[in-house]
Structure formats: C-alpha cells, structure tokens
Amino acid sequence: MDFLKLKEYREKANLSQREIAKLLGVSQPSYWEWESGKSFPTAARIKQICSILKSSPKEVFGMPGVLTLALDEYFPKKKKKAK
C-alpha cells in the first residue's frame, strides 16, 4: 500500500494529523500509525477518511487487485445525473 498518498491527500485538504484524527474520532498517534504504514484502518475508517478527503480508497491508499474490488463494493460509485 502506498501510505505516502494518505499524507499527500491529507496535506492537499490542508489538515494536520491532529485535525483529521479529531474528525475521525481517533488519537493523533493512531492516525500517525496509519499514515506511516505501521497499522491499517478498518473499512469503516477508510470510508470516513475518504469522505473527509473527498477521494476514493484506490486514490488514497493505492489498493490493488482483489482488495480494491472488495472496497468498490463497500464504496459504490455515485451515479452521474443525466442532464
């Protein structure tokens, strides 16, 4: 997994580790472990992170293969409205 993208997307959102951790309801050290690749957030937390960062799990975590397919089911793509 490319955990550096998690940091990149957080910084693009102009959030500190402390700020995003507060939004997620976790401690800053717990968030740091995710960003540094020492541990991995649950699917529910991934959903929260992606919602806050306004991006997909594939974009933020660079998830390949079967894991991406499983998460695509958990995070259905939004249908575009017809004009």
C-alpha positions as CSV (number, residue, x, y, z in Angstrom):
1,M,0.0,0.0,0.0
2,D,1.2,3.5,-0.7
3,F,0.7,5.2,2.6
4,L,2.5,8.3,1.4
5,K,-0.6,9.1,-0.6
6,L,-2.6,9.3,2.6
7,K,-0.3,12.0,3.8
8,E,-0.4,13.7,0.4
9,Y,-4.2,13.8,0.3
10,R,-4.4,15.0,3.9
11,E,-2.0,17.8,3.1
12,K,-4.0,18.7,0.0
13,A,-7.0,19.0,2.3
14,N,-5.0,21.4,4.5
15,L,-5.4,19.2,7.5
16,S,-2.9,18.4,10.2
17,Q,-2.7,14.9,11.6
18,R,-4.3,16.2,14.8
19,E,-7.2,17.8,12.9
20,I,-8.0,14.7,10.8
21,A,-7.6,12.4,13.8
22,K,-10.2,14.6,15.7
23,L,-12.6,14.4,12.7
24,L,-12.2,10.6,12.7
25,G,-12.6,10.3,16.5
26,V,-9.2,8.7,17.0
27,S,-6.0,9.9,18.7
28,Q,-3.2,11.6,16.6
29,P,-0.8,8.7,17.4
30,S,-3.3,6.2,16.0
31,Y,-3.7,8.2,12.8
32,W,0.1,8.5,12.5
33,E,0.3,4.7,12.6
34,W,-2.0,4.5,9.6
35,E,-0.1,7.3,7.7
36,S,3.3,5.7,8.4
37,G,2.1,2.2,7.5
38,K,2.6,0.8,11.0
39,S,-1.1,-0.3,11.1
40,F,-4.1,-0.1,8.8
41,P,-7.5,1.5,9.4
42,T,-10.7,-0.6,9.3
43,A,-13.0,-0.5,6.3
44,A,-15.3,1.9,8.2
45,R,-12.4,4.2,9.0
46,I,-11.3,4.1,5.3
47,K,-14.8,5.2,4.4
48,Q,-14.6,8.1,6.8
49,I,-11.1,9.1,5.7
50,C,-12.1,9.1,2.0
51,S,-15.2,11.1,2.8
52,I,-13.2,13.7,4.6
53,L,-10.5,13.8,1.9
54,K,-13.2,13.7,-0.9
55,S,-11.5,10.8,-2.7
56,S,-11.7,7.1,-3.3
57,P,-9.8,4.3,-1.4
58,K,-8.0,3.5,-4.6
59,E,-6.7,7.1,-4.9
60,V,-5.7,7.5,-1.3
61,F,-4.4,4.0,-0.5
62,G,-3.4,2.8,-3.9
63,M,-5.2,-0.5,-3.2
64,P,-4.6,-3.1,-5.9
65,G,-6.4,-6.2,-7.1
66,V,-9.0,-8.1,-5.0
67,L,-8.9,-5.6,-2.2
68,T,-9.8,-2.8,-4.5
69,L,-12.7,-4.8,-5.9
70,A,-14.0,-5.6,-2.4
71,L,-13.8,-2.0,-1.4
72,D,-15.5,-0.9,-4.6
73,E,-18.5,-3.0,-3.4
74,Y,-18.3,-1.2,0.0
75,F,-17.9,2.2,-1.6
76,P,-20.3,2.1,-4.6
77,K,-19.6,4.7,-7.2
78,K,-22.0,7.6,-7.3
79,K,-24.2,7.6,-10.4
80,K,-24.0,10.8,-12.5
81,K,-27.2,12.6,-13.0
82,A,-28.4,12.8,-16.6
83,K,-28.9,16.3,-17.9
